[in-house]
Amino acid sequence: MLPSDRIESLGRLSGTILTVYLNTQQDDRTRHLPVPASLSWLRKASQAIADKLKPSERDEFETRWNRVKTFLAGRHPHEKALAIFAGPNTWELVALPIRVENDLRWGRPAISQLLLLENEHKAYCVVVLDNTKARFLRYQFGELVGIQERPFAIDISQWKQKEMGHVTGQGVHKTRGSQRDAFDHRVQEQYTRLCRETAEEAATICRREKLSGIFLVGLSHLVEPIAAAIPIDFRQSLGFIREGLGSFPVAGLVHRLSGPLREWEQECAESPVQNLLGSARGVVTEPDEVLAQLQDGAIGSLVVASDFPLTLRECNDCGWADRSAEQFVLTIEDFFN
């Protein structure tokens, strides 16, 4: 899945663009067929668009459509869906791990589905901890993918031999009393440093990979100091499971974490809504008033439910969109493209 800045760059593609959203795998995954149902729909949709174009524009459309058709013909896909942006000097292909709404557009790049998918299926950094290491993984679309590991190596080579309590022998004394306390204190200082570095590494990964939050998995004595050291800009998107799951393989972690991660995602999604509704500033919830203020540039923050059924009509003369004008019909996705 593309990060938001990449999606926005697709929206800035110049020229007239043929945008294709296409499911490329059968519902029955045991049937390895080259998307005949989707291609059948796509052919009909392309013909419907071509029939409405002027002859001078139809040739340009047919050139793009033939390139898309040649690319898809006989192809055995590995992804679940594709988004294709075909322009005069542009060919952008986005493989998607989840199904989309089949769609074909001619004109401006249609990025609304990518924006919705990116918003509904955010990527997070999951940090799985035990006393020996921290594993950093990417969570998105119900899957975990390893990013890197950080060993928890405690260097005691510079400490006095008599303070190494697990060793006995000639010239070496077993640690007791204050010496044992001093040893434990040094170990704790090392873990404090490692936890701070782990928190900084998690934040660095989030910034580098454009991830939306951090989810810490481990026993409290590791999770708590890392959470305390997380940079402030990630504190609002920080989740926890205080269990020792460090020995679990990735496949086992997905099964164990999927439920808590979904609940945490839901809480993260609801938080801005609750903040907005509880704001002292004026909050507008009536759809027609929201549309009017949005087009007047009077809306600062906007929250839209992805399944909100809203059909708009656009004035052919001025471009104003609302639910009453008897002009060109728009969907909510058209409005935000």
N, C-alpha and C positions, 0 to 999 in steps of 0.2 A: 504494500500500500504506500502511496506517495505522501510525503509530508506536505503540510499546508502551503509552504512557499512554492513547492513544485507545482501543486495544483493551481495556484494563482498564476504562475508563469504560463501554464497551458491556457488559462483564460485570457492572456494577453497576446495570444498568437494572432498574427496579422493575416489579412486576406479573408476570403470566404472559405470556411472550414466545413468539411463533412465529418460530423461527429457520430460515432457508432458505439452503442452499448449493447453487448451481446452475450448472452449465456452460452458458454461453449461446451458444457458437459450435460449429458442426459441426467434426468432425475434418477434413473436406474443406472448406477455407475458400473454395473456388470456388462452393460452394452457399450462397447467401444466403437461408437459411430461418429463420423465427422459432422456433428451438429446439424443434421438434416432439418429438424423442426425449426431451429433458430434461423437457418439459412432460408427456409421457405418464407418465414415471416419477413426477413430482411429484403428479399426480392420484391415482395408485394409493397413494402414500405418505400423502397427506392423508386418503384414505378409510380407510386402515388405522388412522390415529390417531383419526379421528372415531368409528369403530366401538367403540373402547375407552373413550370418554369417557362420563361421566354426562350425562343430558339437560341439566342446568343448565349444564354446562361446554361442551357441544357447540355451543350457540348462539354463545358467545364465540369458540370456535375457528373456526366457519364465517364469522364477521364478518372475522376476520384473514385467513383463507384466501381469501375473496372479494376482498379488497383486493389480495393478492399476485397472484391469478389475473388480475384486471383490469389490473394494472400490466404483467404479462408478455405478455398476449395480443397477438399481432400485432406485437410489438416487434422491431426489427432492431438487435441489440446491436453495440456497438463493442468492449466489453471481452470477455475470454475467459470470465469467471465473475463471479457476483454472490454477495454475502452480504447477506441482508435480515433485519432485526430489527424485527418488527411487534408493538407492545404496545398497551395501551388508549389511551395518549396518545403513542405512540412510533412513528416510522417512520425507521429508519436504514438507509441503502443504502451498501454498500461495493463499488466496482468493482475487480475483481482482474485482473491481467495474465497470470495462469497458471491452469491448470485445477485444479479441486478435486474432492473426493469429494462427489457429490450427496448431500444430507442434509436431513432435515426433522425439527425438534425442537419439542416443546411443553412449556413449563415455564420453567426458568431459561435465561437467554441462553447459547447454546452457542458459546463463543469459542475452543475448543481448536484448530480448524483455522486460525484467524487467528493464534493464538500460534505454531503450528508453522510456518506460512508465514513469519511475521516472523522466526523464529529461523533457518530454513533459507535465507532469501533476504534477508540483511541488506543495508542500503544503506551505501555508502561514498563518501567524498569523494576524487575523483581530481584531482590537481593536475598539469597538463601544462605544462612549463616550456621556455622558450627565452630568449635574451638580450634579448628585447623585451617579454615579457609572461608572466603566469601565468594559465592557464585553469582554473577550478574547475568540475568536473562531478560529477554524481551518478551512481553506478553501482549498478544493481539489476536483477535479472531478465535479466541479459545485455545490458542497454541502458545507453547513456550519454546524459545530458541535461545541457545547459549550465546552470550556475547564475549565474556572473558571470566577468568578466575583470579582471585587475589589470595595467596597463601598467608596465613597468620603465623609468621615465623618470628619467634622470640629469641633474640640474640643474648645468650648469657656468657659468651666467651670472655668478656671483660670483667665478669664478676669474680670475686674471690672464691677459690675452690672450697673453702670451709663453709660457704654459704649455699653450696649445691647440696641440698638436703637429701637427695635420693642416692648419693654416692658415699660409700664408706671404704676405708682402706688405710694403709700406712700414710701418715702425714695429712689425712683428710678427716675432718670431724663432722659427724652428723649434726645438722642444724637443730638447735633447740631454743626455746624462749625468744628473746629479742632478735636473735639471728634469723629464726624462722619467720618472724614478723617482717623483718627487713627484706627477706627473700620474697615473701608474698606481696609486699608493697611494690617491689620492683616489677614483679610479674604483672600486677594490676596496672602500673604505669605504662607498661608495654602494651597491654590490651587497650588502655585508654587511647594511646597514640594510634594503634591499629584501627580502632573504631572511628576515630576522627578522620583518618585517611580513607577509610571505607566510605564514610558519608560524603567526603569530598569527591571520591571517585564516582559514586552513584550520581551526584549532581552533574559531574562532567559528562558522563555517559548520556544523561537526559538531554543536556544541551546539545551535544554532538549529534545524537540520533533523533532529535526532535521528539522526545518522549514526554508524556503528559503528567507523569507522577511517579512516585516511588513506593513500592510495597515491600516491607521488611518481614522476613520469615526467619524465626529463630527464638531461642530461649531469652527470657527477659534480660539476663545479665549482659547479653550482646545487643539485643534490639534497643534497649533504652538509651545507652550512651550513644549509639549511632543516630537514633532519632533526635537526640538533643543537639547533635553536631550538624544535622542537615541544614543547608542554607535556608534562610528565611523565605525565599521565593518559592520553595517547594513544600513549606510546612502545611499549606492548605490542601495539598494533594499527596498526603502521606498516609499509608495504610499499614496494618500489622496483622501477623499471625504469630502469637507467642508460643510456638511449639518447635521442638527439635526435629526438623525434617531435613537436616543437612545430608544425611546418608541416602535420601531417596533419589532414584534416577529421575531424569526429566519426565519420562512417561508417567511415573508414579506421582510426581509433583503436580502435573496437569490435572490428574484425577482428584487429588487432595485439595488443590487450591482453586479449582474452577468455581465452586460455589461461593466461597468467601470473596473471591475477586469480583464476581458478578454483583454481589451485594454491595461491595465497596464502590464499584463503578456507578451503581444506582445512587448511592449516597453522594458521590461526586457530581453526578448529573443534576440531582435535586438541589444541591447547595446554592448554585447561582440563582435558581428560581426563588428559593426561600429568601435569599438576600435581596432580590429585586422586589419581591412582594412586601418585605419588611422595611423597605427603604423609606426615608422621610420625603424623598422626591416624589413627584407625581407619577403614578403607574397607570398606564392605559391598557385595558384588556379587551375592549370592544373592537372586533376586527376592522370595521370600516374606519374608525377613528385612528387605529394603528396605521392602516394603509395611507390615510391622508397625511398624518404627521411624518411618516417615513419618507414619503415622496416630497414633502416640504423640507426635509432635512432637520426635523425637530426631534428625532429619536436618538438617544445616546446609546442605549443598550437594548438589544432585541433578543427574546427567547421564543423559538418556534418549535412546537411539537412536530416531529417528523411525520406523524400520521394524521396531521390536522387536515380535514377535507375542505379545501378552499379553491374555488374556481373563480378566476378574475376575467374581466373583459377590458381590452386595451383600446383606447381611442386611436384610430388610424391617422388623425391629424396632429394631435399633440402628444400622444404616447402615454397619457394619464391612464392608470389602471385602477379599477374598482369593481365592485360586485353588481353594479347596476347598469352601466353603459352597454348599449347593444352594439358592440363592435367585435373585434377579434378576440377569440377565447384564449385565455392563458391558464396554465396550471400554476400552482405556487412555485414549482421548480423553474418554470419559464421566467417568472417574475425576478428570481434571484440570479438568473444567468446574465 
